[in-house]
Amino acid sequence: MKFLIVGLGNAGNEYAHTRHNIGFDVVHAFVTKHGGVFKTDRLAYMAEVKWKGKLFVCICPTTYMNLSGKAVKYWMDKEKIPVENVFVILDDLALPLNKLRVRPEGSDAGHNGLRSIQALINSTKYPRLRFGIGNDFPKGLQAEFVLGKWLENELPLVKKKIDISVEVIEKFATMGITRVMNEINNKEFSLCDMG
């Protein structure tokens, strides 16, 4: 069983650990947990992780967000990974910070990374994990908010959600998307339920 795990974001130090790059951070956490190492490869930083008899090809596209589909298509084709085994992790303004949402398919909902993937693989039927980043910004400042760093008081919850997102990737591969959706989508995450 082979999976393509895609973290959406922008390459470059100025974008590191911004809200828009949470996909990169989640995939990095997954790879680190499982002892993988990223290398620079075609259109992406790429790492391979073997876990529980499964192979995870993990990529963080280096194409910039609005061309993410080029990297996804290249690696799907190269590794012969079917669309239902692709899992895309992205930031979502429409979800509050205390939410994660797993979907088996759906529209791009205005997200440039998803729009590019949809256009290039010619499908909306790829699973995705939307990481709520909230929308607490003044009118007209969406870009600054999305490309901005997390606030100090948000970081503990963000780190916790990154850890949960890593578990979501594992469960997606072992239990299937329906069970993960049932477990994650209605939860509200907070620091008081940290064990």
N, C-alpha and C positions, 0 to 999 in steps of 0.2 A: 504493500500500500504506500502510495506516494502522495504527498501533499505539497501545495505551493502556498506558503504563508507570506503575505504581502503587507508590509507596513508602509502606509502612505506618509509622505513628508517631502521636504526640500533638502537637498544635500547642501552642505556649507555650514561653517561655524556660526554664522549670524542667525541661522534658523534652528540651531541645536536647542532641544528642550523647550521649544515654543509650543503653544497649544496645537498649532497646525501639524506639528511633528510628532504627535503622541503615537501615531502608528509606528514610526521608527523606534520610539522608546519601548513600546510593548514588544516588538519583534527582537530588539536587542536584549531585553530582559529574558525572553524565552530562550534565545540562543545561549546566553550566558549561563542560565540555569542548567542547561543540558550540555554544557562543555563545548559548544561550537565556537568557531572563530570566523569572523567576517573577512572576506577578501574582496578587492575591487575586481569586478568582472563586467561582462557586457551589460551596459545600461543600468547596472545596479551594484550595490554591495550585496554579496551573496555568502550564505553560510549553509552548510548541510548539518542536520541533526538527526541522529538515529535514536529512536526511543520506542520501546515496546514493539519491536519488529516493524516499525514504520519509519519511512524516510521523509523528513521535512526539508524541502528546499525553501530557505527563508531569504526573501529579498527586500531590500529597501531601495527603490528606484532612485537613480542619480540623474534622472531626466528633468527634474522639476515636476511639481505636482500635476500641472495641466497636461503633461505628456506621459503620465504614469502608465497608461495603457500599452505604450511601446515595450516597456520592460516586462509587463505582465504577459503580453502575447508572446514575446521572444522566449521567456522561460517556460511558459505552458507548452509551446511547440517543442522546444529543445528537450524538455524532460518528459514530454508526452503525458501531461497531467490533465485529467478531465475537469471540466468547469466546476463540477460539484465538489471537487477536492481542492479548489482554490478558496482561500480564506483571507479576506482583505480587512485590515484594521485601520480605522480612520477616525478623525475628530468629527463631532457633530454639534453644531450650534443649537439645533432645535431640541437637544436633550439637556436637562440640567446636569450639573456636575455630579450629582449623586446617582446617576443612572448609566447603565450599559444596555445596549440592545443588540441582540443577535437576530439576523434575518437570513433566510435562505436565498432571497432574491429581492429585486425591487428597483425603483428608479434611482437616478443619481441625486435627487433632491437638491439640486443646485451645487453639488460638490464637484469641483473641477477634476479631482483625481478619479472619481467614479465615472464622470462623464467620458473621460478619456478611455478608461478601461472598457466601458460599454461600447464605445465607438469602434475600438480596435479588435475586441474579441467577438463583437457582434452578438452580444447576449447581455441580459440583465439577470441571468439565473446563476450568479456566483454568490456564495455565502459571504456575509460581511459582519463585522463587529463594529458597531458605532459607539464611540467613547464620548459620553456627554461632556461638553466643555462649558455649557451654559451660554448665556448671551447678555452678560452684564456689562454692556458698553453703551456709551452715548450714541445717539443717532448719527449715522455717517462715519462712524469709526470702527466699522466691522473689520476691515483689513488690519488695522493696528491691533485690535483685540486678538484676532486669530493668530497673527504673526508675533504676538507679544508673549512674554514669559508668564508662567503661573505666578500668582500672588503667594507671598510667604505662607499665608494662612490656608491656602488651597493645597499646598504641597503634600501634607500628610495623607489627605484623602486621594490625591492623584497617585501617590506611590502605592497606596493600598489597592486602588483600582487597577494599576499596572499588574500587581501580583495576581489579582483575580482574573485579569485578562489573559495572563499566561496560563492559568488553569483552564480558562475557557478554550484556548487553543488545544490543550491536551484533551479536554473532554469532547471537543468537536471531532477529534481524530479517533477517540476510543468509544464514545457513546452515541455519536451522531448528533445532527444539528437540532432535531426536535426536542430531545431531552435537555440539551443546553439551553434552548430558548425557554423551555418551561421553568428551568431553574433560575435563569438570570433576568429575564425581561421584566418581571414585575417587582424586582427587588429595588429598594432604595439603599444605597450604601452610605454608611456614616462611620465616624471614628469610634462611636461608642460600642459598635459590635466587633471591634477588633479583639481577637483572642490573643 
